[in-house]
Amino acid sequence: MSKYDIIIIGSGLGGLECGAILSKEGYNVCVLEKNGLFGGCFQTYTRKGRLLDTGIHYIGSLDEGQILHQYFRNFGIMDKLKLCRLDAEGFDRIYYKQKAYDYAMGYEPFVETLCRSFPKERENLQRYVSLLKEVGSLITVDNLKQGIISKEGMKFFGMSAAQVLSDITSNPDLQEVLAGSALLYGGVRDASTFYHHGMINNSYIEGAYRFVGGSMQVSLELINVIRSNGGTVRNNSEVTRIIVENEQVTGVEINHEEIIEADYVISNVHPKRTFELTDKTRSIRNAYLSRINSLENTYGVFTAYLLMKKDSCLYQNRNTYLHGTQDVWYDKQNHLGQVNSCLISMQSPEMNRRFAEVVSILTPMHIDELREWEHTTPENRGEAYRQFKKAKTDALFDFIEKQGFALDGEVESIYTTTPLSYRDYTATVNGSAYGIIKNYKCPQVGFISAKTKLKNLLLTGQNLNVHGALGVTLTSMITCACLLGEEYLAKKVGNA
Ligand SMILES: Cc1cc2nc3c(=O)[nH]c(=O)nc-3n(C[C@H](O)[C@H](O)[C@H](O)COP(=O)(O)OP(=O)(O)OC[C@H]3O[C@@H](n4cnc5c(N)ncnc54)[C@H](O)[C@@H]3O)c2cc1C
């Protein structure tokens, strides 16, 4: 029977980053992935020779000296990634009431660009970016050098994003425009925290990039790091049980047959699923499990991938958010079965290419739209599901046309995914895009510590703190700090 220092369940960004950090520190790690393809949401698959990204369209804070750049540099992967910096004059374009507003990169350009549409709002916009900077300053490279992964930001978790925007400006259009990319954090007026809004928007305003050739390059590079440090990374290895003996985790069962042992287990899987896999133990109380099980998750996403005919669609080096309602925040009542907003993102396989190869269109989708197919598995959902996806795609096209947005180019073929795809491939609860909701009204409730009551079972990944490339990286650090110590790890990464 194999024995490791640390088993990591799941090869999403969180699992691979923990594997890279801990293997570099001399731990003998083994990362287990249930799917054939590694990477979870950092996974790119191929259809008709085109690369389709599952869960990453752009990432932020990647300029030199910025926080994600420093993390990737520490992993030794930064120089290996093929990236394209999005348009500085407008990395995001928000269409609201059929007018276009650009988010420019850099704090001053951001303010200046929006001032063209809202000339009386300069001071308010400056206050807004100051607040974003304040949230961003919780996780700087300087903090790392001082031995701190993240300064305490609880006050921002207790602030409503929508409320902060309406305190910043009384102009209702500007409030909505500033919330225009809320799809990035599953934005809900009544729940979203200013921490999430601030952390994510700040990171893109600092330095927004798109992967050229798919986000999976991050996963593959991290796997190289783990393997070159002597670690093991296995695919087609679903953990079917986390074994507990005498109130200690002793190992895991893989694919219902093989057992491997370890001193520690780190789960990159949704906490609800993690505890479903864990043997019953006195250490993990029912009250804790009930709390985890009762936590709400963000809505999911329907994605239509348009495979474009060669050289027919001009590449746009930005993301476009279209809003068809006055209120840009997601509201289940109004959105169920409807298309009210979408994000359009283009991929080109090469740097500086003129044409897009794939256009991804994302729109929020709640699992309730898919109850009819709840008990089905991929490839076996039947004709009605295919028709449902076709109707949703048609509604998406109708919506885009109604907004007066012209999608140029000729579509060769279309592939679609729904929250059920995410539920079945990444094991996220209800196909939620970003996992457990953090609600500003009760910020403590949605918080899950990396440590569990079982001393050698740790958690990591998007559900703990913040999702996305930056949030998950931060959480990987917090998880690994449980074994290595925060000061030691932070200083090491900060000075890398
Ligand atoms: C549609 C969409 C678009 C997004 N766009 C962006 C974006 O543009 N920018 C950004 O920063 N973020 C984006 N995100 C969010 C980002 O992709 C995620 O927050 C992040 O990748 C999650 O990483 P993770 O490691 O926590 O989990 P995951 O990527 O979900 O990884 C979990 C892994 O565990 C594996 N697993 C599950 N159960 C088992 C088991 N029993 N045994 C073994 N393995 C198991 C899964 O197969 C998976 O590989 C997007 C997300 C979605 C859904």
Ligand as a Chemical Component Dictionary entry (heavy atoms), coordinates in Angstrom:
data_LIG
# 
_chem_comp.id                   LIG 
_chem_comp.type                 NON-POLYMER 
_chem_comp.pdbx_formal_charge   0 
_chem_comp.three_letter_code    LIG 
# 
loop_
_chem_comp_atom.comp_id 
_chem_comp_atom.atom_id 
_chem_comp_atom.alt_atom_id 
_chem_comp_atom.type_symbol 
_chem_comp_atom.charge 
_chem_comp_atom.model_Cartn_x 
_chem_comp_atom.model_Cartn_y 
_chem_comp_atom.model_Cartn_z 
_chem_comp_atom.pdbx_ordinal 
LIG C1  C1  C 0 -18.096 29.497 -15.930 1  
LIG C2  C2  C 0 -17.043 30.006 -15.005 2  
LIG C3  C3  C 0 -16.264 31.081 -15.389 3  
LIG C4  C4  C 0 -15.258 31.567 -14.544 4  
LIG N1  N1  N 0 -14.466 32.587 -14.965 5  
LIG C5  C5  C 0 -13.429 32.997 -14.187 6  
LIG C6  C6  C 0 -12.526 33.975 -14.655 7  
LIG O1  O1  O 0 -12.636 34.480 -15.776 8  
LIG N2  N2  N 0 -11.510 34.354 -13.826 9  
LIG C7  C7  C 0 -11.329 33.808 -12.571 10 
LIG O2  O2  O 0 -10.375 34.183 -11.875 11 
LIG N3  N3  N 0 -12.183 32.862 -12.114 12 
LIG C8  C8  C 0 -13.214 32.438 -12.893 13 
LIG N4  N4  N 0 -14.046 31.449 -12.448 14 
LIG C9  C9  C 0 -13.832 30.889 -11.096 15 
LIG C10 C10 C 0 -12.642 29.923 -11.045 16 
LIG O3  O3  O 0 -12.597 29.126 -12.197 17 
LIG C11 C11 C 0 -12.776 29.031 -9.816  18 
LIG O4  O4  O 0 -13.036 29.808 -8.672  19 
LIG C12 C12 C 0 -11.518 28.209 -9.520  20 
LIG O5  O5  O 0 -10.912 27.703 -10.672 21 
LIG C13 C13 C 0 -11.907 27.070 -8.573  22 
LIG O6  O6  O 0 -10.773 26.324 -8.249  23 
LIG P1  P1  P 0 -10.843 25.208 -7.125  24 
LIG O7  O7  O 0 -9.470  24.614 -7.064  25 
LIG O8  O8  O 0 -11.405 25.741 -5.888  26 
LIG O9  O9  O 0 -11.918 24.117 -7.608  27 
LIG P2  P2  P 0 -12.195 23.294 -8.925  28 
LIG O10 O10 O 0 -11.589 23.924 -10.117 29 
LIG O11 O11 O 0 -13.662 23.057 -8.944  30 
LIG O12 O12 O 0 -11.431 21.919 -8.675  31 
LIG C14 C14 C 0 -11.931 20.858 -7.909  32 
LIG C15 C15 C 0 -11.301 19.596 -8.476  33 
LIG O13 O13 O 0 -11.614 18.496 -7.627  34 
LIG C16 C16 C 0 -11.918 17.369 -8.460  35 
LIG N5  N5  N 0 -12.700 16.418 -7.662  36 
LIG C17 C17 C 0 -13.968 16.586 -7.186  37 
LIG N6  N6  N 0 -14.347 15.512 -6.468  38 
LIG C18 C18 C 0 -13.294 14.646 -6.476  39 
LIG C19 C19 C 0 -13.055 13.363 -5.902  40 
LIG N7  N7  N 0 -13.995 12.755 -5.155  41 
LIG N8  N8  N 0 -11.863 12.763 -6.123  42 
LIG C20 C20 C 0 -10.884 13.368 -6.869  43 
LIG N9  N9  N 0 -11.068 14.573 -7.442  44 
LIG C21 C21 C 0 -12.244 15.221 -7.241  45 
LIG C22 C22 C 0 -12.677 17.987 -9.606  46 
LIG O14 O14 O 0 -12.759 17.126 -10.712 47 
LIG C23 C23 C 0 -11.831 19.244 -9.854  48 
LIG O15 O15 O 0 -10.751 18.963 -10.715 49 
LIG C24 C24 C 0 -15.058 30.957 -13.274 50 
LIG C25 C25 C 0 -15.844 29.870 -12.890 51 
LIG C26 C26 C 0 -16.831 29.397 -13.740 52 
LIG C27 C27 C 0 -17.652 28.223 -13.309 53 
# 
loop_
_chem_comp_bond.comp_id 
_chem_comp_bond.atom_id_1 
_chem_comp_bond.atom_id_2 
_chem_comp_bond.value_order 
_chem_comp_bond.pdbx_ordinal 
LIG C1  C2  SING 1  
LIG C2  C3  SING 2  
LIG C2  C26 DOUB 3  
LIG C3  C4  DOUB 4  
LIG C4  N1  SING 5  
LIG C4  C24 SING 6  
LIG N1  C5  DOUB 7  
LIG C5  C6  SING 8  
LIG C5  C8  SING 9  
LIG C6  O1  DOUB 10 
LIG C6  N2  SING 11 
LIG N2  C7  SING 12 
LIG C7  O2  DOUB 13 
LIG C7  N3  SING 14 
LIG N3  C8  DOUB 15 
LIG C8  N4  SING 16 
LIG N4  C9  SING 17 
LIG N4  C24 SING 18 
LIG C9  C10 SING 19 
LIG C10 O3  SING 20 
LIG C10 C11 SING 21 
LIG C11 O4  SING 22 
LIG C11 C12 SING 23 
LIG C12 O5  SING 24 
LIG C12 C13 SING 25 
LIG C13 O6  SING 26 
LIG O6  P1  SING 27 
LIG P1  O7  DOUB 28 
LIG P1  O8  SING 29 
LIG P1  O9  SING 30 
LIG O9  P2  SING 31 
LIG P2  O10 DOUB 32 
LIG P2  O11 SING 33 
LIG P2  O12 SING 34 
LIG O12 C14 SING 35 
LIG C14 C15 SING 36 
LIG C15 O13 SING 37 
LIG C15 C23 SING 38 
LIG O13 C16 SING 39 
LIG C16 N5  SING 40 
LIG C16 C22 SING 41 
LIG N5  C17 SING 42 
LIG N5  C21 SING 43 
LIG C17 N6  DOUB 44 
LIG N6  C18 SING 45 
LIG C18 C19 SING 46 
LIG C18 C21 DOUB 47 
LIG C19 N7  SING 48 
LIG C19 N8  DOUB 49 
LIG N8  C20 SING 50 
LIG C20 N9  DOUB 51 
LIG N9  C21 SING 52 
LIG C22 O14 SING 53 
LIG C22 C23 SING 54 
LIG C23 O15 SING 55 
LIG C24 C25 DOUB 56 
LIG C25 C26 SING 57 
LIG C26 C27 SING 58 
# 
